[in-house]
């Protein structure tokens, strides 16, 4: 399971992002790209020392500033289900073979 596959399957799920600076963002993932840049919605931002909080409707986080991500267990289960479906329903398996 690739990290970006896991992240893309987490769209609309709650997500915690900690930046290298220590600031944390809790929100719902809207989208991500192959640089791991994230768009979050309904975000609560917490300062690195935990003394200040901000509520944001939407925010953009640059992938190179991310220290770690915390995804719900549901995201891992979604990817496993997708992988099972793809392995059983892919093209070129079964039937008559040429050659």
C-alpha positions in Angstrom: 0.0 0.0 0.0 1.5 3.3 -1.1 1.3 6.4 1.1 -0.4 8.6 -1.5 -2.9 5.8 -2.3 -3.8 5.7 1.4 -4.0 9.5 1.6 -6.2 9.8 -1.5 -8.6 7.2 -0.1 -9.0 9.4 3.0 -10.8 12.1 1.1 -13.7 13.5 3.3 -12.3 11.7 6.4 -11.0 13.6 9.5 -7.2 14.0 9.5 -4.6 15.4 11.9 -1.6 17.1 10.4 1.5 18.2 12.4 3.9 20.5 10.7 7.7 20.6 11.2 7.1 23.8 13.2 4.9 21.9 15.7 1.6 23.6 14.6 -1.2 21.1 14.2 -4.3 21.1 11.9 -7.4 19.0 12.4 -9.8 18.9 9.5 -11.4 17.0 6.7 -9.3 16.2 3.7 -10.6 17.7 0.5 -7.8 16.8 -1.9 -4.1 16.1 -2.2 -1.6 15.9 -5.0 1.5 13.9 -5.7 3.7 16.4 -3.7 1.4 15.6 -0.7 0.1 19.2 -0.7 -3.2 19.1 1.2 -6.5 21.0 1.1 -8.5 20.7 4.3 -12.0 21.9 5.3 -13.5 22.6 8.7 -10.1 23.1 10.2 -9.0 23.7 13.8 -5.4 25.0 13.9 -3.4 24.7 17.2 -0.2 26.6 17.9 2.9 24.6 18.6 2.8 25.5 22.3 -1.0 24.7 22.5 -1.9 28.1 23.8 -3.8 29.4 20.7 -6.5 28.0 18.5 -8.0 29.1 15.2 -11.0 27.9 13.4 -10.7 28.0 9.6 -13.2 27.1 6.9 -10.5 25.9 4.5 -6.7 25.8 4.4 -3.9 24.7 2.1 -0.8 22.9 3.6 2.4 22.5 1.6 3.6 18.9 1.6 7.2 19.7 2.3 6.3 21.3 5.7 4.4 18.1 7.0 6.0 16.2 9.8 3.4 13.5 10.1 -0.3 12.7 9.4 -2.7 10.7 11.5 -5.5 9.0 9.5 -8.5 7.2 10.9 -8.4 3.3 10.7 -11.3 3.5 8.3 -8.9 4.9 5.6 -6.7 1.8 5.8 -9.8 -0.5 5.6 -11.0 1.4 2.5 -7.6 0.9 0.7 -7.6 -2.8 1.6 -11.1 -3.2 0.1 -10.2 -1.4 -3.0 -7.1 -3.6 -3.5 -9.2 -6.7 -3.1 -11.7 -5.5 -5.7 -8.9 -4.6 -8.2 -7.1 -8.0 -7.7 -10.3 -10.0 -8.4 -11.8 -7.8 -11.1 -8.8 -6.7 -13.2 -8.5 -7.3 -16.9 -6.4 -10.1 -18.3 -7.1 -12.6 -15.6 -9.0 -15.8 -16.4 -10.6 -16.8 -19.7 -8.7 -18.0 -22.7 -5.1 -17.1 -23.1 -3.5 -16.4 -26.4 -0.2 -17.7 -27.4 
